[in-house]
Amino acid sequence: MFTNITVGLVPPLLIASAFLLPIFTLAIKRKSFYDVYALLTSGIALVITAYNYYLVTYVVKGPIVYKFGGWPPPVGIVYEVDALSAYFGLMISAIMFLVSIYSIWYLRGRGGYEWYYTLLLGLEAGMIGCVYTGDAFNLFVMIEVLSVAAYGLVVFYRTSHEAVEAGMKYSLIGATATTIYFIALVFIYGSFGTLNMADIALKSRGGSYFPFSGSVVGNIHLATAIALALSMWTFTFKAAVVPNHFWLPDAHPAAPTPISAVLSGLVVKVGVYSIIRFTYTLFGMDSLSPIANSVNVIMKLLMLLGALSALTASALMIVQRDIKRLIAYSTIMHVGLIVMGASLGTSIGIEAALYHALNHAIGKALLFLSAGVLINVAMSRDIDAISGVGRYLPLTTFTLIAAILSLEGLPPFAGFFSKLLLYQAFIDSGLIVLAMVLIISSAFALLAYIKLLYGVYFKLPIKELKKVKEEAIYLIPLLTLTALLVILGVTAPAFVSQVLKPISQELLNPMNYIKAAEEVARVISR
């Protein structure tokens, strides 16, 4: 019983904490209170998601189902946490905790911190809800929770014309994207008679129905093809895959630096997670033949879009002068590589995609947070204006270099091993073209990173700066993220075999996911 409670606890806890926080503003004005409040809440979320990962991986050794209100699937909403959900949930909560520490320093001397933390907790609730839910409609709800919080954080500097424009663009297209996903749900429910993910997965493979589930009606092949096409449009928007990437280069630079780190490191991963969940669990290559054909076409298109993302974004990185915009284009490039790996349909492709998703989340958060310190000192995002600032901040510059080396794919950092695994996955699939895309995009990115490093450290400062003292409050998350990149690199073989391989096997054979929900439904129906 306690096991199920912990699975269903995190998003409601975060949402409740976010809604309670503004009430405290009626009596408490001290920033330190809200710093501790957000840190404590995100810390509790980290402990619970770590515990859930431990349960799923080592105790239950299979998916855990939590029934909201005691209603069984498919009648009620359930959270179903399998190895994939637990992996993404722990990734999200760990980085969000470190971002909360960094935010204590970042918000010093700034107003609106109470609303910042309200939206930050809401954003974390939405992301974890997306990866934990076992219901396709609840995924829509949690995407909306995530999106509303993200829109508010992008326009946090509401007096800035840049922030307002970026927020408007992000919110208008984002609302369109979620509406399109809602239309996809109409096709799924109209044909499958259910929105429970495990029930959909069972029916798409020709299995028997859950108790209380609706019957399959009409041409489920056509309905699946339409639903997949619409869903993938939404998910590629959330993941910022070409051609749905256009909002990201404006939104991420305009947002506060910690939020840029979250948007680039984590929010886009929710799109990646959703792509994987739909193309492997709900509808996979082992589905009924007509449905499997649609999945195969979608996979090929995703592969092509991923390659275009990697090449286009890496080339555009070279011409950027805004440091945050350069890093934002890097995100589009790496998500393209991740999507390419996930669309192979092979075990090694899934493992490479998941490994690179984690390494990119850590490396990109580290790069943005390190750059944020430099921007704060130089009071500018222009690379020329930041000239030589790195000389005054040796530890921050060290973490910036570590992030760049990992993202570029150099040992001993984790990015080297995930890119190597991606390369191997492409070669094993006979897709040498994709391996060349990986190499070419990395070469373009290297030119951009060299320009960045040369400007930050090797060029002479354009103005004399007073001695700058680095602070422990922001160095703690920076050095922690750096250490994680080294640890994940050194332990790469064990991490792939012990952590990622079980996830890939579960995705390629989703019967455990289906049976976990089916057993809960049948026990209650007796």
N, C-alpha and C positions, 0 to 999 in steps of 0.2 A: 504493500500500500504506500509506504513512504517513498519507494522507488518511483511510483507513478506521480506522486505529488511533486517531486523535484523536477520532473519533466514538464509539468504544466505550470510551474511557479514563476519562471524568470520573466517572460513578457508581461504578465499581469503585475508583478512586483515593480517592474520598471515604469509601466504606464501609471500605476497608482502613485509612485514616487514623483513622477513628472507632474501629475495633476495636483499633488499636495504642495509642491514646492512654491507656487505663486501665493498660496494662502499664508505661508510664513512671512511673506513680504509685508503683510499688514502690521507685523509686530517687530520683525528682525530686519535690520538694515546692514549688518556687518557682512562683508564679503567672505570672511573666513568661515562663517557658518555654512554658506552655500558651497564653498570649496570642499569642506569636510563632508557635507551632505551628499554631493555628487560622487565624491571619492568612495565613500562608504557604500553607497548604493551600487556603483559599478564594481566595487570589490566583492560584494555579496553575489552579484550576478556572475562574476568570474569563478568564485568558489563553487557555485551550484552547477554551472556549465562544465567545469572540470570534473565535478562529481558525476554528472550525467555521462560524460565521455568515459569515465572509469567504469560505470555500471554497464553501459552498452558494450564496451570492448572486453572487459575482463570478468564481469559478474554474470550478467544475463547472457552475454555473447549473442545478442540479437536485438531486434527493434523493441522499444518500449512504447506502449500506447497509453495515453492519458485521455480519459473521457471527460469533457466539460459538462458539468451538471449531471453526470452519470448516464448520459444518453449514449447508446452504443452506435458505432459506425454501421451503416452510412447515414442513420437518422440524425445523429448529433455531430458536432464539431469535435475532432480529436487532434491531439498532437501525437505524431508518431516519429520518434527519434531513433534513427538507425545510425550506422557508423558514419555515413556521409553527413547527416544532420549534426551529429555530435562533433565532428571534425570542424565544420564551418562555424558552429556555435561557439566552440572554444576559441577559435581564431578571432572571431568578432569580439567576444568579451575580453580577451587578453589585451588586444590592441586598444580597445575602448578604455580600459582601465589605465593604460599608459598615457593615452591622450588626455584623460581626466587629470592626471598628475601634471602634465605639460600645461594644461589650461590654467592651472593655478597661477603660473608665472605669466602666461600670455595675457590674462585678463587684468593683470595688475594695472591700476590707473585707468581702466576702461569702465564705462557704464554698461548697464543692461546685462550684467553677469547672471542675474537670477533667471532671465528669460533664455539666455544662452544655455544654461544647465537644464532648464525645462525641456528645451528642444533637443539637447544632446541625449538625455535619457529617453525621450520619445523615439529618437532615431535608433538608438540601440535596441529598444523594445521592438520596433518594426523589423529590424534586420534579423534578430533572433527568432521572432515570430514567423518570418518567412521561411527560415530553414528548419524550424521545428514542426510546422503545421503538416498535418496529414490530409488536409482538405483543400481542394483547388479553389473554392470560393473564399475560404479563410486566407489563402495566399493573396487573393485580391485585396482583402481588408488590410492585411499587414503591409502590403506594398503601398497602400494609401497612407497608412500611419507613417511608414518610412518616408514617403514622398513629401507629405505635408511638413514634417520636421526638417527635411532637407531643404525644401523651398525657403522656409523661414530662416534657416541658418545661412543660406547663400546670400540673402538680403539683410543679414544682420547689421551691416553698415548701411542702413537705409538712407543716409544722407548722401551716399555715393551714387552718382549716375551710373557708373559701371556695374555696381552690385544690383541696382534696381533693374537695369536692362538684362543682366544675366539671369536674375531671378524670374523675371517675366518670361523670358525665352524658355527657361528650364521648366517652369510650372505649366505654361500653356501646352507645350509639346508633351510634357509628362502626363498631364491630365488626359490628353488625347490617347497616349499609349495605354494607360490603365483602362480607359473606356474600350479600346480595341480588345484588351484581354477579357473584359467583361463580356463582350460579344462572343468571344471564343468559348466562354463558359456556357453560354446559351446553347451553342451547338453541341457541346459535350453533354450537358444535362438532357437536352432534347432527345439525343440518340442513345445515351448510355443509361439514363434514368438515375444518375448518381453524380455526386461531386467528390466523394471520398476517393482519395488517390489510390489506395489499395484495391478498392472495388473496381475502379476504372481499369487498373492494371490487370485485374483478373479477367474482366470482360473482354479487354482488348486481346487477350490470349485465348479466348474461347472457353474460359472456365465457367463453373457454376456460379450462381449469384449469391451475394450475401443475404442473410435474412433481412426482410423489410426493404430490400433494394428494388428499384424499378427495373422493368424489363428493357432489353435492347429494342429499339424501335427504328425502323427505316434503314437507310444506307449508312452504316457506321463508318465505312471506308471514306465516303465523301465528307461526312461530318468530321472525322478525324483529320483529314487533309486540310479542311478549312480551319479547324480549331488549332492545328499545329502551325499553320501559316500565320494566323493572327497572333497566337501566343509568342511565336518566335520574333515577330515584329516588336512586341512589347519588351521581351527579354533582351533582345539585342540593343534596344534603346537604353534600358537600365544598365547594360554592360558596356555601353558606348562602343559598339561595333559598327564599323563603316557599313552603310551610309548613315546610320543613326547615331553618329558620334558628335555631331556639330554643336550640341549644347555644352559639351564638357570643357573645351578650351576657354570658354567664357565663364562658366559657373565656378570652376575650381579656383582660378586665380582671384576671383572677386570675393570669395568666402574667406572668413578668418582662417589663418594657417592651420590650426588643429583640425578644422572642418575640412579643409582641402585634403589633409592626410586621410581622414575618414572616408571622404567621397571617393578618392582615388584608390585607397587601399582596401576598402571594405564594401562600400555601397555598390560598386560595379560588380563585386563578387556575388551579390545576391542575384544579379542577372545571370551570371555564369552558373550558379547553383540551380536556378530555375531551368535553364537550358538542359543541364545534365539530368535533372529530375524528370523532366517531360520526355526526353529522348531515350532514356534508359529504363526508368521505372514505370511511368504511366504507359508509354508506347515505345517499344523497343524492336530490335531486329528479330526477336523471338515472338513477336506478336503475330496475329493472323496475317496471312500473306498479303492481302491488299493494304493493311495498315503498315506492315513492315516496309512495303514499297514506298509509302509516303515518308516514313522515317528516313529511309535511305536517301531520298531526294533532298530532304531537309538537311541531312548530315553533309551532303555534297555542297549544298549552298552555303552552309555555315563554314565549311572548310575554305571555300572561295572568299567569303567575306572576311574571315580571319586573316587570310593572306593579304588581302587588300588593306586591312587595318594596319597590319604590321609594316607593310612597305610605305603606305601613305603617311602614317604618323611619324615613322622614323625619319623620313625625308623632311617633313615639316619641322621636326625638332631642330634641325641645323640652322634654320633662318630665324629662330625666336630670339628676342632680346629680353623678354620678360622671363625671369627665372621660374616663376610658378607656371607660366604658360608652357614653357619648355618641358617641365615635369609632367604637366597635364597631357601633353601629346605622347610622352613616354608611356603613360597609362594606357592610352588607346593601342599603342604598339604591343604592349605585353598582354593585354586582354586578347588581342588578335592571336598571339601565339598560344594562349591558353585554350581558346576556342578551337584552334586548329588541332591541338592534341585531343581535346574532348570529342571532336567530330570523327575521329578515326574509327571508333567502334571497337577498339582493341583494349585488352587489359593494360598493356604498357602505355597506350595513349591516355587512358584515364589516369593512371598513376602519375604520368608526366604532367598532365594538366593540373591535377590536384596539388602536386608538389610545387609547381611553378606558381599556382594561385596563392599558396601560403608564403612562398619566398617573395613574391611580388608585393603581397600585403604588408609584410614586415619591411622590406626594402623601400617601398614607396612611402610608407608612413615615416620611416627614418629620414628619407631624403627631404620630404616636405617639412618635417619638424626641424631638421638641421638648417634648412634654408630659411625657415622662419626666424631663427635667431639672427642670422646674417642680415635679413631684411630689417629686423627691428633695430639693429645697430646702424645700418646704412640709411634707414628711413626711405628705402626705395626698393622696387622689385627689378629695376633695370640692371642687367648684368654689368654694364659699364660703371654704373654708380656704386656697385658693390665691390669694385676693384680693390684688391688688397685687404679687404675686411677680414678675410680668413686668417691673416697673419696675427691679428689681435685675439683670435679665438681658436687656439690650437686643438682643444678637445672636440669642439663643435666641428671644426674642419676635418678632423680625423673621422668623425662619424659620418660626415657628408661623403668623404672619399670611400668609406666602407660601403655605404649605400650604393654609390655609383659602381663600384667594383662588383658588387653582388648582382645588381641589375644588368650590368654589362656582361656578366657571366665569367668572372675570373676566380680561380681558386685562391684561398680555401673557402670562400664564401658559398652559401647555399645556392645562389643563383647559377653558379657554374654547373652544379650537379643537376639541377632541374632542366637547364638548357641542354645539357648533354643527354639527359633522358628523353627530352623532346626530340632531339636529333636522331637518337636511336629509334624512337617510335616511328618517325617519318621514314627512315631507311628500311626498317623491318616491314613497313607497309608498302614498300616499293615506290614511295612518293618522294623522289629525289628533289622535285621542284619545291616541295615544302621545306626540305632541309636547306635548300638554297635561299629560300625566303628568310629562314631563321638567321642564316649567316649574313645576308645582305642587310637586313634590318638592324642587326646588331652592329654592323660596320657603320651604318649611317648614324646610329645612336651614339657610337663611340666618338664620332666627330663633334657631335653636339656636347657631349660630356667633357671632351677636351677643352672646348671653347669655354664651358662653364668653369672648369677647374682653373684654367689659365687666368680667367678674369677674377675669380674669387681669391686666389692665393698668389699667383706669380706676377701679376701686374702690380705696378706701384699704386698706392692709394691716390685717388684724385683729390682728396682733402685729408688734412691731418685730423686724426681721431684721438680723443683722450683715451687713456688706458681703460680697457674694458675688462671687467672681472666676470668670468663665467660663473654661473650659479648652479648649485647642486640640484635645485628643484626641476630644472629642465634637463640637466645632464643625466639624471637617473633614468628617465625613459629613453634618452638617446643611447646611452651606454648599454642599457638592457636589450634594446632592439639590435644593437651591433653584436652583442654576445650571442643572441639567438641566431643571427645569420651565420656566425662561426660554428656554433654547436650543430645547427641543422646541416651545415656543410660537412663537418667532420663525421657526423653520424649518418650520412646519406644512405649507405647501403642498408643499415639496420632500419632506418626510418621508412624506407621504401618497402622493405619486406615485412616489417612488423605492423606498420600503420596503414600504408597506402594499398598494399596488395589485398588485404581483406576487404577494403572498401570497393576496389575494382571488381573483385569476385562477386560481391553482393549486388553490385549494379548490373553485372552481366547475367546474374541469376536472381531476379527479384522475388522469388517465391517466399523467402523468409519475411520480406516486407509485407507481402500479401497475407501470409498465414498468421502473422502476429495480429493484424487487424481482424482477420476472419475469425480467429479463435475468440477474441473479445466479443464480437458480434454474436457468435453462436452460443457462448456461455450465457449471455444475458437473454437470449431468445428462448432458452429452454424453460 
